[in-house]
Structures are given as C-alpha cells and as structure tokens.
Amino acid sequence: MSMVRRSNVFDPFSMDLWADPFEAFRSIIPAASGNSETAAFANARVDWKETPEAHVFKADLPGVKKEEVKVEVEDDNVLVVSGERTKEKEDKNDKWHRMERSSGKFVRRFRLPDNAKVEEVKAGLENGVLTVTVPKTEVKKPETKAIEISG
C-alpha cells in the first residue's frame, strides 16, 4: 500500500467550500465543539479520487442505514452528502459504562469539476461505506494537422 503525501500546491477541488474555519481548534478546546455527542460524526470523513473514467467519493458511515443518507447535486456542480446517525435508545434500567460512538447529523459539500457528468451520478452503501461515483465526460483530444513548409 502506498501513502499519498499532500503537497503545498493549491488544489481548488480538494477543499470543502463550506469548511469550518475553527475546525483546527476543536481538538484543542473541547468546549468549542459545541455538542460533544455529535461533534465526531458531524464532519464525516470523505476520500475523493479521480480515475480516468470517474470521480469516486468514499465516506465511512458506520451504523448508518441507506434510508438515513441523502446524496444530491446542487446548482449543477455541487455534490452534497448528508444524513443522520440516530442515537441508540436508552432504557432506564440500562447502566452505561462507556458511550464513545457518535451520533448526529452530517453534511459534506464538494464542488465538482467541469468534466463531471452530474446527470449520471451513482451511489451505493455497503458495509458502512458510502461510495458515490460521478462519471467524467470524455476529453476530446485536439487533432493535429501537419502543415507542409514551403521553400
């Protein structure tokens, strides 16, 4: 398995346009995360890779049913993945020793590049991993014509 190193090169497609500017401080200051019950799940982690045929997004959504997830395209070029993992029902007679699994709502938005075929987006949820595939339009290679040089 190879590790991908991030570079300092600006890549506008790698950014979440609606990212929280205070996200870096949330791990330092627990109170800044607001409701700690939903803080860990609020920003579902997503991998985005580009293949020759498509853009592929993978999100780990453990414990989330497909009925609880929405995948949409807004404004013809923004992929939106949202949903909610409901909290387990508590019984008065239960004695909890530890509650570490997170619950709550999440939403992630990604601006798709111009070569995305947004009308052909497909999504599937298997074993807690949501996979969204956005096919790419074929890039027409420019034709070259040899010009004869006179003289």
DSSP file with accessible surface (Angstrom, degrees, kcal/mol):
  #  RESIDUE AA STRUCTURE BP1 BP2  ACC     N-H-->O    O-->H-N    N-H-->O    O-->H-N    TCO  KAPPA ALPHA  PHI   PSI    X-CA   Y-CA   Z-CA
    1    1 A M              0   0  221      0, 0.0     2,-0.3     0, 0.0     0, 0.0   0.000 360.0 360.0 360.0 134.1    0.0    0.0    0.0
    2    2 A S        -     0   0  101      2,-0.0     2,-0.4     0, 0.0     0, 0.0  -0.754 360.0-131.2-101.5 149.0    1.4    3.4   -0.9
    3    3 A M        -     0   0  153     -2,-0.3     2,-0.6     2,-0.0     0, 0.0  -0.798  14.8-138.6 -97.4 138.4    0.9    6.5    1.1
    4    4 A V        -     0   0  129     -2,-0.4     2,-0.4     0, 0.0    -2,-0.0  -0.863  16.1-151.7 -97.6 123.4   -0.2    9.7   -0.6
    5    5 A R        -     0   0  227     -2,-0.6     2,-0.3     1,-0.0    -2,-0.0  -0.775  12.9-128.3 -95.2 139.6    1.6   12.8    0.6
    6    6 A R        -     0   0  231     -2,-0.4     2,-0.2     2,-0.0    -1,-0.0  -0.643  24.2-150.7 -84.1 141.1   -0.1   16.1    0.4
    7    7 A S        -     0   0   82     -2,-0.3    -1,-0.0     2,-0.2     0, 0.0  -0.562  24.8-115.7-104.7 173.4    1.7   18.9   -1.3
    8    8 A N  S    S+     0   0  174     -2,-0.2     2,-0.3     2,-0.1    -1,-0.1   0.326  76.5 120.8 -88.4   6.7    1.7   22.6   -0.8
    9    9 A V  S    S-     0   0  112      1,-0.1     2,-0.3     2,-0.0    -2,-0.2  -0.559  72.7-112.9 -74.4 133.3    0.3   23.1   -4.3
   10   10 A F        +     0   0  149     -2,-0.3    -1,-0.1     1,-0.0    -2,-0.1  -0.500  36.8 179.4 -69.5 124.4   -3.1   24.8   -4.3
   11   11 A D    >   -     0   0   76     -2,-0.3     3,-1.6     1,-0.1     4,-0.4  -0.918  14.5-165.1-127.6 104.1   -5.8   22.5   -5.5
   12   12 A P  G >  S+     0   0   63      0, 0.0     3,-0.6     0, 0.0    99,-0.2   0.762  88.0  58.2 -64.5 -21.1   -9.3   24.1   -5.5
   13   13 A F  G 3  S+     0   0   83      1,-0.2    98,-0.1    97,-0.1    -2,-0.0   0.615  95.3  63.9 -83.9 -11.4  -11.0   20.8   -5.8
   14   14 A S  G <  S+     0   0   76     -3,-1.6     2,-0.3     2,-0.1    -1,-0.2   0.590  88.1  89.0 -86.2  -8.0   -9.5   19.4   -2.6
   15   15 A M  S <  S-     0   0   86     -3,-0.6     2,-0.7    -4,-0.4    96,-0.4  -0.647  74.8-132.9 -94.6 144.5  -11.2   22.0   -0.4
   16   16 A D    >   -     0   0   31     -2,-0.3     3,-1.8     1,-0.1    94,-0.1  -0.861  20.5-147.2 -88.2 116.9  -14.6   21.7    1.2
   17   17 A L  T 3  S+     0   0   64     -2,-0.7    -1,-0.1    92,-0.4    93,-0.1   0.770  95.5  43.5 -61.0 -26.6  -16.1   25.1    0.3
   18   18 A W  T 3  S+     0   0  136     91,-0.3    -1,-0.3    -3,-0.1    92,-0.0  -0.059  83.6 151.5-109.7  33.1  -18.1   25.2    3.5
   19   19 A A    <   -     0   0   53     -3,-1.8    89,-0.0     1,-0.1    -4,-0.0  -0.274  53.9-107.0 -65.1 150.8  -15.3   24.0    5.8
   20   20 A D    >   -     0   0   47      1,-0.2     3,-1.7     2,-0.0     4,-0.3  -0.681  21.0-153.0 -79.9 117.8  -15.4   25.2    9.4
   21   21 A P  T 3  S+     0   0  104      0, 0.0     3,-0.3     0, 0.0    -1,-0.2   0.719  95.9  51.9 -66.5 -16.4  -12.6   27.8    9.8
   22   22 A F  T >> S+     0   0  124      1,-0.2     3,-1.2     2,-0.1     4,-0.8   0.318  75.4 107.2 -99.7   9.5  -12.4   26.8   13.5
   23   23 A E  H X> S+     0   0   68     -3,-1.7     3,-1.0     1,-0.3     4,-0.5   0.867  73.2  58.7 -58.0 -38.2  -12.0   23.1   12.9
   24   24 A A  H 34 S+     0   0   74     -3,-0.3     3,-0.4    -4,-0.3     4,-0.4   0.825 105.3  50.5 -62.7 -28.6   -8.3   23.1   13.9
   25   25 A F  H <> S+     0   0  108     -3,-1.2     4,-2.8     1,-0.2     3,-0.5   0.654  89.2  81.0 -84.1 -15.0   -9.2   24.4   17.3
   26   26 A R  H << S+     0   0   78     -3,-1.0     7,-0.2    -4,-0.8    -1,-0.2   0.828  92.0  48.8 -65.4 -31.8  -11.9   21.9   18.1
   27   27 A S  T  < S+     0   0  109     -4,-0.5    -1,-0.3    -3,-0.4    -2,-0.1   0.780 115.6  45.0 -77.4 -23.7   -9.4   19.2   19.1
   28   28 A I  T  4 S+     0   0  122     -3,-0.5    -2,-0.2    -4,-0.4    -1,-0.1   0.886 120.2  37.4 -83.6 -41.1   -7.6   21.7   21.4
   29   29 A I    ><  -     0   0   85     -4,-2.8     3,-1.5     1,-0.2     4,-0.4  -0.871  66.8-169.5-117.0  97.3  -10.6   23.2   23.0
   30   30 A P  G >  S+     0   0   98      0, 0.0     3,-1.5     0, 0.0    -1,-0.2   0.850  85.7  60.8 -57.2 -33.0  -13.3   20.6   23.7
   31   31 A A  G >  S+     0   0   88      1,-0.3     3,-1.4     2,-0.2    -5,-0.1   0.791  93.2  66.5 -66.1 -24.6  -15.9   23.2   24.6
   32   32 A A  G <  S+     0   0   39     -3,-1.5    -1,-0.3     1,-0.3    -6,-0.1   0.682  85.8  71.0 -70.4 -16.3  -15.6   24.7   21.1
   33   33 A S  G <  S-     0   0   29     -3,-1.5     2,-0.5    -4,-0.4    -1,-0.3   0.513  89.7-152.3 -80.1  -0.8  -17.0   21.6   19.6
   34   34 A G  S <  S+     0   0   60     -3,-1.4     2,-0.9    -4,-0.1    -1,-0.3  -0.537  73.1  27.0  71.7-120.0  -20.4   22.5   20.9
   35   35 A N    >>  -     0   0   88     -2,-0.5     3,-1.3     1,-0.2     4,-1.2  -0.643  69.1-163.3 -80.6 106.1  -22.4   19.3   21.5
   36   36 A S  H 3> S+     0   0   97     -2,-0.9     4,-0.6     1,-0.3    -1,-0.2   0.750  84.1  70.5 -64.6 -18.9  -19.7   16.7   22.1
   37   37 A E  H 34 S+     0   0   77      1,-0.2    66,-1.6     2,-0.1    -1,-0.3   0.865 114.2  23.4 -66.1 -33.4  -22.4   14.0   21.4
   38   38 A T  H <> S+     0   0   38     -3,-1.3     4,-1.8    64,-0.2     3,-0.3   0.499  97.8  94.5-110.2  -4.7  -22.5   14.9   17.7
   39   39 A A  H  X S+     0   0   35     -4,-1.2     4,-0.6     1,-0.2    -2,-0.1   0.890  85.7  47.7 -60.3 -43.0  -19.0   16.5   17.2
   40   40 A A  H  < S+     0   0   81     -4,-0.6    -1,-0.2     1,-0.2     3,-0.2   0.836 119.3  38.8 -70.1 -30.0  -17.2   13.4   16.0
   41   41 A F  H  4 S+     0   0   12     62,-0.3     3,-0.4    -3,-0.3    -1,-0.2   0.652  94.8  83.3 -94.4 -13.8  -19.9   12.4   13.5
   42   42 A A  H  < S+     0   0   30     -4,-1.8    65,-0.9     1,-0.3     2,-0.7   0.830  94.6  44.4 -62.9 -32.7  -20.7   15.9   12.3
   43   43 A N  S  < S-     0   0   57     -4,-0.6    -1,-0.3    -3,-0.2    63,-0.1  -0.712  83.1-159.7-113.7  79.9  -17.8   16.0    9.8
   44   44 A A        -     0   0    8     -2,-0.7     2,-0.3    -3,-0.4    17,-0.1  -0.357  23.3-118.3 -58.5 132.4  -17.9   12.6    8.1
   45   45 A R        -     0   0  157     15,-0.3    15,-1.1    -2,-0.1     2,-0.4  -0.589  34.2-169.8 -79.6 134.2  -14.5   11.9    6.6
   46   46 A V  E     -A   59   0A  27     -2,-0.3     2,-0.4    13,-0.2    13,-0.2  -0.984  15.1-151.9-130.6 134.9  -14.6   11.5    2.8
   47   47 A D  E     -A   58   0A 117     11,-3.1    11,-2.5    -2,-0.4     2,-0.5  -0.871  13.1-166.2 -99.8 139.7  -11.9   10.3    0.3
   48   48 A W  E     +A   57   0A  63     -2,-0.4     2,-0.3     9,-0.2     9,-0.2  -0.983  11.3 171.9-129.5 118.1  -12.1   11.7   -3.2
   49   49 A K  E     -A   56   0A 123      7,-2.8     7,-3.4    -2,-0.5     2,-0.5  -0.935  22.4-141.7-124.0 153.7  -10.1   10.1   -6.0
   50   50 A E  E     -A   55   0A 113     -2,-0.3     5,-0.2     5,-0.2    -2,-0.0  -0.960  18.4-177.2-115.4 124.8  -10.1   10.7   -9.7
   51   51 A T        -     0   0   33      3,-3.3    85,-0.0    -2,-0.5    -2,-0.0  -0.630  47.1 -96.2-105.3 173.1   -9.8    7.8  -12.1
   52   52 A P  S    S+     0   0  110      0, 0.0     3,-0.1     0, 0.0    84,-0.0   0.816 125.0  34.9 -60.5 -25.0   -9.6    8.1  -15.9
   53   53 A E  S    S-     0   0  134      1,-0.2    83,-2.6    82,-0.1     2,-0.3   0.699 124.1  -2.8-100.9 -25.8  -13.4    7.3  -16.0
   54   54 A A  E     - B   0 135A   7     81,-0.3    -3,-3.3    62,-0.1     2,-0.5  -0.983  59.4-105.6-158.9 166.8  -14.9    9.0  -12.9
   55   55 A H  E     -AB  50 134A   1     79,-3.0    79,-3.1    -2,-0.3     2,-0.5  -0.920  40.2-160.1 -98.8 129.0  -14.6   10.9   -9.7
   56   56 A V  E     -AB  49 133A  19     -7,-3.4    -7,-2.8    -2,-0.5     2,-0.4  -0.959   8.3-168.7-121.0 124.2  -15.1    8.4   -6.8
   57   57 A F  E     -AB  48 132A   4     75,-3.1    75,-2.8    -2,-0.5     2,-0.4  -0.927   2.9-172.2-110.1 134.1  -16.1    9.6   -3.3
   58   58 A K  E     -AB  47 131A  93    -11,-2.5   -11,-3.1    -2,-0.4     2,-0.4  -0.996   3.1-177.6-129.0 128.6  -15.9    7.2   -0.3
   59   59 A A  E     -AB  46 130A   4     71,-2.4    71,-2.9    -2,-0.4     2,-0.7  -0.987  25.5-131.7-126.7 132.6  -17.3    8.0    3.1
   60   60 A D  E     + B   0 129A 106    -15,-1.1   -15,-0.3    -2,-0.4    69,-0.2  -0.756  33.0 166.7 -81.8 116.3  -17.2    5.9    6.2
   61   61 A L    >   -     0   0    0     67,-3.6     3,-1.7    -2,-0.7    67,-0.1  -0.553  14.5-170.1-129.0  67.7  -20.7    5.9    7.7
   62   62 A P  T 3  S+     0   0   73      0, 0.0     3,-0.1     0, 0.0    66,-0.1  -0.327  72.3   9.8 -64.4 135.9  -20.7    3.1   10.3
   63   63 A G  T 3  S+     0   0   58      1,-0.2     2,-0.5    22,-0.0    23,-0.2   0.536  96.3 126.0  77.6   7.2  -24.1    2.3   11.7
   64   64 A V    <   -     0   0   10     -3,-1.7    -1,-0.2    21,-0.1     2,-0.2  -0.852  51.3-142.7-103.3 130.9  -26.0    4.5    9.1
   65   65 A K    >   -     0   0  125     -2,-0.5     3,-2.0     1,-0.1     4,-0.2  -0.577  24.9-114.4 -86.0 156.4  -28.7    2.9    7.0
   66   66 A K  G >  S+     0   0  152      1,-0.3     3,-1.3    -2,-0.2    -1,-0.1   0.810 116.5  62.3 -63.7 -24.6  -29.2    3.9    3.4
   67   67 A E  G 3  S+     0   0  143      1,-0.2    -1,-0.3     3,-0.0    -3,-0.0   0.694 100.4  54.8 -70.3 -17.2  -32.5    5.5    4.3
   68   68 A E  G <  S+     0   0   45     -3,-2.0    16,-1.5    15,-0.1     2,-0.4   0.365  98.1  77.3 -97.2   4.5  -30.7    7.9    6.6
   69   69 A V  E <   -D   83   0B  22     -3,-1.3     2,-0.4    14,-0.2    14,-0.2  -0.929  57.9-165.6-119.8 139.7  -28.3    9.2    3.8
   70   70 A K  E     -D   82   0B 119     12,-3.4    12,-2.7    -2,-0.4     2,-0.5  -0.988   2.5-169.8-122.9 134.9  -29.0   11.7    1.1
   71   71 A V  E     +D   81   0B  46     -2,-0.4     2,-0.3    10,-0.2    10,-0.2  -0.995  22.4 161.1-122.0 123.2  -26.8   12.2   -2.0
   72   72 A E  E     -D   80   0B  77      8,-2.6     8,-3.4    -2,-0.5     2,-0.5  -0.926  36.5-134.9-138.3 160.9  -27.7   15.3   -4.1
   73   73 A V  E     -D   79   0B  53     -2,-0.3     2,-0.3     6,-0.2     3,-0.3  -0.990  26.3-166.7-118.5 120.2  -26.3   17.6   -6.7
   74   74 A E  E >>  +D   78   0B  63      4,-3.1     4,-2.3    -2,-0.5     3,-1.8  -0.821  66.5   2.3-104.0 148.5  -27.0   21.3   -6.1
   75   75 A D  T 34 S-     0   0  133     -2,-0.3    -1,-0.2     1,-0.3     0, 0.0   0.787 118.1 -76.7  51.1  30.7  -26.5   24.1   -8.6
   76   76 A D  T 34 S+     0   0  137     -3,-0.3    -1,-0.3     1,-0.2    42,-0.2   0.419 130.3  44.4  65.0  -0.9  -25.4   21.7  -11.3
   77   77 A N  T <4 S+     0   0   46     -3,-1.8    35,-4.0     1,-0.1     2,-0.6   0.353  83.4  91.9-154.0  13.3  -22.0   21.2   -9.8
   78   78 A V  E  <  -DE  74 111B   5     -4,-2.3    -4,-3.1    33,-0.2     2,-0.5  -0.952  57.0-151.4-118.1 115.2  -22.0   20.7   -6.0
   79   79 A L  E     -DE  73 110B   0     31,-3.1    31,-2.4    -2,-0.6     2,-0.5  -0.734  14.6-165.0 -82.9 127.7  -22.2   17.2   -4.7
   80   80 A V  E     -DE  72 109B   3     -8,-3.4    -8,-2.6    -2,-0.5     2,-0.5  -0.971  10.5-175.3-120.2 123.8  -23.9   17.1   -1.3
   81   81 A V  E     +DE  71 108B   7     27,-2.7    27,-2.5    -2,-0.5     2,-0.3  -0.980  21.7 155.3-116.0 121.0  -23.8   14.1    1.0
   82   82 A S  E     +DE  70 107B  21    -12,-2.7   -12,-3.4    -2,-0.5     2,-0.3  -0.928   0.6 122.8-142.0 165.7  -25.9   14.4    4.2
   83   83 A G  E     -DE  69 106B  16     23,-2.0    23,-2.3    -2,-0.3     2,-0.3  -0.987  40.4-105.3 168.6-167.3  -27.6   12.3    6.7
   84   84 A E  E     - E   0 105B  82    -16,-1.5     2,-0.6    -2,-0.3    21,-0.2  -0.982   6.1-149.8-154.2 134.8  -28.0   11.4   10.3
   85   85 A R  E     - E   0 104B  23     19,-2.3    19,-2.7    -2,-0.3     2,-0.1  -0.950  32.1-135.3-103.6 116.8  -27.0    8.5   12.6
   86   86 A T        -     0   0   83     -2,-0.6     2,-0.2   -23,-0.2     3,-0.1  -0.430  18.0-109.2 -76.2 148.7  -29.6    8.2   15.3
   87   87 A K        -     0   0   82     -2,-0.1    -1,-0.1     1,-0.1     2,-0.1  -0.480  39.4-101.2 -74.1 143.3  -28.7    7.8   18.9
   88   88 A E        -     0   0  101     -2,-0.2     2,-0.1     1,-0.1    -1,-0.1  -0.399  43.5-103.8 -65.9 138.2  -29.3    4.4   20.4
   89   89 A K        -     0   0  193     -2,-0.1     2,-0.4    -3,-0.1    -1,-0.1  -0.434  35.1-138.2 -66.7 135.4  -32.5    4.3   22.5
   90   90 A E        -     0   0  111     -2,-0.1     2,-0.4    -3,-0.1    -1,-0.1  -0.806   7.7-150.9 -99.4 136.3  -31.7    4.4   26.2
   91   91 A D    >   -     0   0   85     -2,-0.4     3,-1.7     1,-0.1     0, 0.0  -0.843  19.7-129.9-102.1 139.7  -33.6    2.2   28.7
   92   92 A K  T 3  S+     0   0  205     -2,-0.4    -1,-0.1     1,-0.3    -2,-0.0   0.815 108.7  54.2 -58.2 -28.8  -34.0    3.5   32.3
   93   93 A N  T 3  S+     0   0  143      2,-0.1    -1,-0.3    -3,-0.0     2,-0.2   0.571  86.9 101.7 -85.5  -7.9  -32.7    0.1   33.6
   94   94 A D    <   -     0   0   82     -3,-1.7     2,-0.6     1,-0.0    -4,-0.0  -0.525  59.8-151.5 -78.6 143.6  -29.5    0.1   31.5
   95   95 A K        -     0   0  167     -2,-0.2     2,-0.4     0, 0.0    -2,-0.1  -0.952  12.8-152.7-115.5 109.4  -26.3    1.0   33.2
   96   96 A W        +     0   0   96     -2,-0.6     3,-0.1     1,-0.2    -2,-0.0  -0.679  19.0 178.4 -85.0 132.7  -23.8    2.6   30.7
   97   97 A H  S    S+     0   0  158     -2,-0.4     2,-0.3     1,-0.4    -1,-0.2   0.714  74.5   2.8 -99.3 -28.9  -20.1    2.2   31.4
   98   98 A R        -     0   0  176      0, 0.0    -1,-0.4     0, 0.0     2,-0.4  -0.957  52.1-170.8-158.8 139.1  -18.9    4.0   28.3
   99   99 A M        +     0   0   91     -2,-0.3    -3,-0.0    -3,-0.1     0, 0.0  -0.847  30.1 142.1-134.2  95.6  -20.5    5.8   25.4
  100  100 A E        +     0   0  146     -2,-0.4     2,-0.2     2,-0.1    -1,-0.1   0.641  38.4  99.7-109.3 -22.4  -18.0    6.6   22.7
  101  101 A R        -     0   0  156      1,-0.1     2,-0.2   -61,-0.0   -60,-0.0  -0.482  68.3-133.9 -71.0 137.8  -19.8    6.1   19.4
  102  102 A S        -     0   0   22     -2,-0.2     2,-0.3   -64,-0.1   -64,-0.2  -0.495  23.2-177.1 -92.9 161.6  -21.0    9.3   18.0
  103  103 A S        +     0   0   10    -66,-1.6   -62,-0.3    -2,-0.2     2,-0.2  -0.925  28.2  82.4-145.9 168.1  -24.4   10.2   16.5
  104  104 A G  E    S-E   85   0B   8    -19,-2.7   -19,-2.3    -2,-0.3     2,-0.2  -0.745  71.2 -40.2 128.9-174.6  -26.0   13.2   14.9
  105  105 A K  E     -E   84   0B 148     -2,-0.2     2,-0.3   -21,-0.2   -21,-0.2  -0.539  46.7-175.2 -89.5 154.4  -26.3   14.9   11.6
  106  106 A F  E     -E   83   0B   9    -23,-2.3   -23,-2.0    -2,-0.2     2,-0.3  -0.982   7.5-178.6-144.1 154.8  -23.6   15.4    9.0
  107  107 A V  E     -E   82   0B  58    -65,-0.9     2,-0.4    -2,-0.3   -25,-0.2  -0.954   0.8-177.3-153.6 134.7  -23.3   17.2    5.7
  108  108 A R  E     -E   81   0B  32    -27,-2.5   -27,-2.7    -2,-0.3     2,-0.4  -0.997   7.4-162.9-132.4 140.8  -20.4   17.5    3.2
  109  109 A R  E     -E   80   0B  68     -2,-0.4     2,-0.4   -29,-0.2   -92,-0.4  -0.980   4.8-173.9-127.0 138.6  -20.3   19.5    0.0
  110  110 A F  E     -E   79   0B  11    -31,-2.4   -31,-3.1    -2,-0.4     2,-0.6  -0.996  22.7-134.2-134.7 126.2  -17.9   19.2   -2.9
  111  111 A R  E     -E   78   0B 118    -96,-0.4   -33,-0.2    -2,-0.4   -96,-0.1  -0.697  28.9-141.5 -77.9 122.6  -17.6   21.4   -5.9
  112  112 A L        -     0   0    3    -35,-4.0     6,-0.0    -2,-0.6    -1,-0.0  -0.585  15.7-112.7 -86.4 146.7  -17.4   19.1   -8.9
  113  113 A P    >   -     0   0   16      0, 0.0     3,-1.7     0, 0.0    -1,-0.1  -0.215  33.9 -99.4 -72.1 169.3  -15.1   20.0  -11.8
  114  114 A D  T 3  S+     0   0  163      1,-0.3    -2,-0.0     3,-0.0    23,-0.0   0.741 117.9  64.5 -62.4 -24.5  -16.5   20.9  -15.3
  115  115 A N  T 3  S+     0   0   32     21,-0.1    22,-2.8     2,-0.1     2,-0.3   0.367  76.9 114.7 -85.3  10.2  -15.9   17.3  -16.6
  116  116 A A  B <   -F  136   0C  15     -3,-1.7     2,-1.2    20,-0.2    20,-0.2  -0.633  61.6-144.0 -84.6 132.9  -18.4   15.7  -14.2
  117  117 A K    >   +     0   0   51     18,-3.2     3,-1.8    -2,-0.3    -1,-0.1  -0.736  23.3 178.4 -91.6  86.2  -21.5   14.1  -15.7
  118  118 A V  G >  S+     0   0   34     -2,-1.2     3,-0.9     1,-0.3    -1,-0.2   0.732  73.6  63.9 -67.3 -20.2  -23.8   15.1  -12.8
  119  119 A E  G 3  S+     0   0  143      1,-0.2    -1,-0.3    -3,-0.1    -2,-0.1   0.596 103.7  49.3 -79.5  -5.8  -26.9   13.5  -14.5
  120  120 A E  G <  S+     0   0   82     -3,-1.8    -1,-0.2    15,-0.1    -2,-0.2   0.063  75.4 143.8-120.0  24.1  -25.2   10.1  -14.2
  121  121 A V    <   -     0   0   41     -3,-0.9     2,-0.4    13,-0.1    13,-0.2  -0.419  28.0-167.8 -67.3 136.9  -24.2   10.1  -10.5
  122  122 A K  E     -C  133   0A 147     11,-2.4    11,-3.1    -2,-0.1     2,-0.3  -0.962   4.5-171.9-126.6 146.0  -24.5    6.7   -8.8
  123  123 A A  E     +C  132   0A  59     -2,-0.4     2,-0.3     9,-0.2     9,-0.2  -0.989   5.5 176.3-138.3 147.5  -24.3    5.9   -5.1
  124  124 A G  E     -C  131   0A  40      7,-2.2     7,-3.2    -2,-0.3     2,-0.5  -0.994  17.5-150.0-148.7 148.2  -24.2    2.7   -3.0
  125  125 A L  E     +C  130   0A  52     -2,-0.3     2,-0.4     5,-0.2     5,-0.2  -0.977  26.0 162.5-122.9 116.3  -23.8    1.9    0.7
  126  126 A E  E >   -C  129   0A 146      3,-2.2     3,-1.7    -2,-0.5    -2,-0.1  -0.992  66.6 -12.4-139.2 127.9  -22.1   -1.4    1.6
  127  127 A N  T 3  S-     0   0  153     -2,-0.4    -1,-0.1     1,-0.3     3,-0.1   0.848 128.0 -52.4  53.2  39.4  -20.6   -2.4    4.9
  128  128 A G  T 3  S+     0   0   20      1,-0.2   -67,-3.6   -64,-0.2     2,-0.5   0.595 114.6 113.6  78.5   9.2  -20.8    1.1    6.3
  129  129 A V  E <   -BC  60 126A  42     -3,-1.7    -3,-2.2   -69,-0.2     2,-0.5  -0.962  54.0-152.4-118.3 119.9  -19.0    2.7    3.3
  130  130 A L  E     -BC  59 125A   9    -71,-2.9   -71,-2.4    -2,-0.5     2,-0.5  -0.789  11.9-167.1 -88.3 126.9  -20.9    5.1    1.0
  131  131 A T  E     -BC  58 124A  38     -7,-3.2    -7,-2.2    -2,-0.5     2,-0.5  -0.976   4.6-173.5-117.9 122.4  -19.4    5.1   -2.5
  132  132 A V  E     -BC  57 123A   1    -75,-2.8   -75,-3.1    -2,-0.5     2,-0.5  -0.975   5.8-163.7-116.4 125.1  -20.5    7.9   -4.9
  133  133 A T  E     -BC  56 122A  50    -11,-3.1   -11,-2.4    -2,-0.5   -77,-0.2  -0.946   6.7-173.0-114.3 123.2  -19.3    7.6   -8.5
  134  134 A V  E     -B   55   0A   0    -79,-3.1   -79,-3.0    -2,-0.5   -13,-0.1  -0.940  22.0-139.0-114.5 104.9  -19.5   10.7  -10.7
  135  135 A P  E     -B   54   0A  28      0, 0.0   -18,-3.2     0, 0.0     2,-0.3  -0.221  15.6-130.0 -61.6 155.1  -18.6    9.7  -14.3
  136  136 A K  B     -F  116   0C  36    -83,-2.6   -20,-0.2   -20,-0.2     2,-0.2  -0.790  16.9-113.3-105.7 149.9  -16.4   12.1  -16.3
  137  137 A T        -     0   0   60    -22,-2.8     2,-0.3    -2,-0.3   -22,-0.0  -0.498  42.8 -98.7 -74.5 150.0  -17.1   13.4  -19.8
  138  138 A E        -     0   0  180     -2,-0.2     2,-0.6     1,-0.1    -1,-0.1  -0.541  33.2-131.2 -71.5 133.0  -14.7   12.2  -22.4
  139  139 A V        -     0   0  115     -2,-0.3     2,-0.5    -3,-0.0    -1,-0.1  -0.767  18.0-135.8 -87.6 119.1  -12.0   14.8  -23.1
  140  140 A K        -     0   0  179     -2,-0.6     3,-0.0     1,-0.0    -1,-0.0  -0.665  17.4-134.4 -78.2 121.3  -11.7   15.3  -26.8
  141  141 A K        -     0   0  175     -2,-0.5     2,-0.1     1,-0.1    -1,-0.0  -0.574  27.1-107.0 -75.8 137.1   -8.0   15.3  -27.8
  142  142 A P        -     0   0  116      0, 0.0     2,-0.3     0, 0.0    -1,-0.1  -0.403  32.2-123.8 -65.7 136.0   -7.2   18.2  -30.1
  143  143 A E        -     0   0  173     -2,-0.1     2,-0.5    -3,-0.0    -3,-0.0  -0.618  21.9-149.0 -78.9 139.8   -6.5   17.0  -33.7
  144  144 A T        -     0   0  137     -2,-0.3     2,-0.5     2,-0.0    -1,-0.0  -0.915   7.9-163.7-111.9 137.0   -3.1   18.0  -35.1
  145  145 A K        -     0   0  176     -2,-0.5     2,-0.3     2,-0.0    -2,-0.0  -0.983  19.7-128.6-120.4 125.1   -2.7   18.6  -38.7
  146  146 A A        -     0   0   98     -2,-0.5     2,-0.5     1,-0.0    -2,-0.0  -0.540  20.4-150.3 -73.1 133.9    0.8   18.6  -40.2
  147  147 A I        -     0   0  130     -2,-0.3     2,-0.3     0, 0.0    -1,-0.0  -0.914  13.7-128.4-108.5 126.5    1.5   21.7  -42.2
  148  148 A E        -     0   0  183     -2,-0.5     2,-0.6     1,-0.0     0, 0.0  -0.560  18.4-137.7 -76.5 134.3    3.9   21.4  -45.1
  149  149 A I        -     0   0  159     -2,-0.3     2,-0.2     2,-0.0    -1,-0.0  -0.833  18.0-152.9 -95.8 124.1    6.6   24.0  -45.1
  150  150 A S              0   0  111     -2,-0.6     0, 0.0     1,-0.0     0, 0.0  -0.597 360.0 360.0 -92.7 158.3    7.4   25.5  -48.4
  151  151 A G              0   0  127     -2,-0.2    -2,-0.0     0, 0.0    -1,-0.0  -0.356 360.0 360.0 127.4 360.0   10.7   27.0  -49.5
